């Protein structure tokens, strides 16, 4: 039976891997052939790579696959701070360990929620960071006309509003798909969105790439169990 399961696991890994390769190729194409800012190319990776968690959920990939990918990409991220191997991701003009924290958060959430058969909470955590934080940064840079600061971190009310709205939508959709639509799902989504927005304001060294996904996933799980 183990031998029969092995090709299936490799097939799943191949699908997720091809998605990540496509994201990387698209990002490099944008970086080389357009005048898009480094923040744009970084967010293409941020959003595109994060959506691999949805593929993993749909394909029911094994826990080890997500954890192994996290370890590999964490190592690559650390090397990239010394070597120019991820220029489209790390060239953001400020000190940041965000790429490393991003990879770590995905591994931790997979290790926590895949074994207990509740991958939806890992998906909530990752997508809240992927879409919420990603779009908040883009909207804040392009339309952030009302800035504010939290512990030295520059934010805008427009970006924070985007984070709140997108996090709510993401959480509502995932909870609805996993356990059904209803008032309880909306209440959980609203609380998680508020918490994620607060965590996103504390982005020293890219720490929000760790606190937002872990905080969102764990809070959503705790609230659902309580309700």
KAGIKA-V789698 format. One record per residue. N is the residue number from 1. PSI is psi in whole degrees, -180 to 180 (none if undefined). OMEGA is omega in whole degrees, 0 to 359 (* if undefined). Layout:
N,PSI,OMEGA
N,PSI,OMEGA
//
This chain:
1,-37,180
2,-38,181
3,-34,179
4,-32,183
5,-22,186
6,-49,179
7,-36,179
8,-44,179
9,-41,179
10,-36,179
11,-42,178
12,-44,178
13,-37,181
14,-40,179
15,-48,179
16,-41,180
17,-41,179
18,-37,177
19,-46,181
20,-37,177
21,-42,179
22,-40,177
23,-44,179
24,-42,179
25,-44,179
26,-41,180
27,-45,180
28,-37,178
29,-43,178
30,-42,182
31,-39,185
32,-32,191
33,2,178
34,174,177
35,21,181
36,144,181
37,159,177
38,-32,180
39,-36,178
40,-50,181
41,-36,179
42,-40,182
43,-26,173
44,-45,177
45,-46,183
46,-49,183
47,-46,183
48,-47,181
49,-38,181
50,-31,180
51,-9,174
52,-25,180
53,-30,178
54,-42,175
55,-43,180
56,-40,178
57,-48,182
58,-42,182
59,-10,182
60,52,179
61,153,179
62,158,182
63,-43,185
64,-29,183
65,-46,179
66,-40,180
67,-43,180
68,-42,178
69,-39,179
70,-44,180
71,-45,181
72,-50,184
73,-27,174
74,-43,178
75,-43,178
76,-41,180
77,-43,179
78,-42,178
79,-34,184
80,-19,177
81,-16,178
82,-33,184
83,149,182
84,60,183
85,-14,177
86,60,185
87,-31,181
88,-11,183
89,-42,188
90,-9,183
91,71,183
92,2,174
93,18,178
94,152,177
95,128,182
96,137,172
97,22,186
98,-41,181
99,-41,178
100,-47,180
101,-37,178
102,-52,181
103,-42,179
104,-44,184
105,-39,180
106,-42,178
107,-42,181
108,-45,180
109,-39,177
110,-45,180
111,-32,181
112,-45,193
113,-22,178
114,-46,183
115,-27,181
116,14,176
117,33,175
118,60,182
119,-19,182
120,-28,181
121,-30,171
122,-40,179
123,-42,178
124,-47,181
125,-47,183
126,-44,183
127,-29,175
128,-41,176
129,-46,186
130,-56,184
131,-45,182
132,-58,181
133,-39,181
134,-50,181
135,-32,177
136,-41,180
137,-43,181
138,-44,179
139,-42,180
140,-41,180
141,-38,184
142,-34,188
143,17,182
144,80,184
145,-3,181
146,80,185
147,158,171
148,168,181
149,144,174
150,111,181
151,43,177
152,-5,179
153,123,181
154,126,178
155,176,175
156,153,179
157,-32,178
158,-43,178
159,-42,180
160,-37,177
161,-39,177
162,-44,178
163,-45,181
164,-49,183
165,-48,183
166,-40,178
167,-41,179
168,-46,181
169,-46,180
170,-49,182
171,-40,179
172,-45,182
173,-45,183
174,-46,178
175,-40,179
176,-42,180
177,-33,185
178,-40,189
179,9,177
180,153,182
181,148,179
182,177,182
183,-36,181
184,-42,179
185,-41,179
186,-40,179
187,-45,178
188,-45,181
189,-40,181
190,-43,180
191,-43,180
192,-41,180
193,-42,178
194,-45,180
195,-43,180
196,-39,179
197,-41,177
198,-43,179
199,-33,182
200,-23,180
201,-20,181
202,83,188
203,30,179
204,125,180
205,23,180
206,19,183
207,-24,180
208,-23,177
209,-10,175
210,-47,185
211,-37,181
212,-53,181
213,-43,180
214,-45,179
215,-44,182
216,-47,181
217,-46,181
218,-41,180
219,-44,179
220,-44,179
221,-47,180
222,-42,180
223,-41,180
224,-42,177
225,-39,181
226,-43,181
227,none,*
//
